[in-house]
Amino acid sequence: MISYKPFYETLYKKGITEYNLIYKQGFSANTIYRIKKGEAISTKTLDALCYALDCEVSEIIKFEKE
């Protein structure tokens, strides 16, 4: 199962809010909603998040065995 827990830790570390991602970085509210609910996002979106947050993929998602 993919976990987005590192995403929220990265946002906290960098002092970036969801509001900033939506209104200043141009991410859709639906994307943030999908992350919050643990639903799938595209690799294109993952790439855009890495670019916007200046981080690695491992700082956004991680795999957890169930």
C-alpha positions in Angstrom: 0.0 0.0 0.0 1.3 3.5 -0.9 1.4 5.9 2.0 1.5 9.7 1.6 2.7 10.3 5.2 6.1 11.5 4.0 4.3 14.2 1.9 2.8 15.8 4.9 6.1 15.6 6.8 7.9 17.3 3.9 5.3 20.0 3.7 5.7 20.6 7.5 9.5 20.6 7.2 9.5 23.1 4.3 6.8 25.3 5.8 4.4 24.9 2.8 0.7 24.6 3.2 -1.9 22.8 1.1 -3.3 26.3 0.3 0.1 27.3 -1.1 0.1 24.2 -3.4 -3.4 24.9 -4.7 -3.4 28.7 -5.1 0.2 29.5 -5.6 1.7 26.4 -7.2 -1.3 25.5 -9.3 -2.2 22.0 -8.1 -5.8 21.1 -8.2 -7.8 20.8 -5.0 -8.8 17.3 -6.2 -5.1 16.2 -6.2 -4.7 17.3 -2.6 -8.0 15.6 -1.8 -6.8 12.3 -3.4 -3.5 12.4 -1.5 -5.4 13.1 1.8 -7.7 10.1 1.2 -4.7 7.8 0.2 -6.0 7.5 -3.4 -3.8 7.1 -6.5 -2.1 10.0 -8.2 -0.3 10.0 -11.6 3.4 9.8 -11.9 3.2 13.2 -13.8 1.6 14.7 -10.6 4.3 13.0 -8.5 6.9 14.5 -10.7 5.3 18.0 -10.4 5.2 17.7 -6.6 8.8 16.7 -6.5 9.7 19.8 -8.6 7.5 22.2 -6.6 8.8 20.9 -3.2 12.4 20.4 -4.4 12.5 16.9 -3.0 12.8 13.2 -3.9 10.0 10.8 -4.5 10.7 9.1 -1.2 9.9 12.4 0.5 6.3 12.2 -0.9 5.4 8.5 -0.9 6.5 5.3 0.6 5.4 1.6 0.3 4.0 -0.1 3.4 3.3 -3.8 3.4 -0.1 -4.6 4.8 
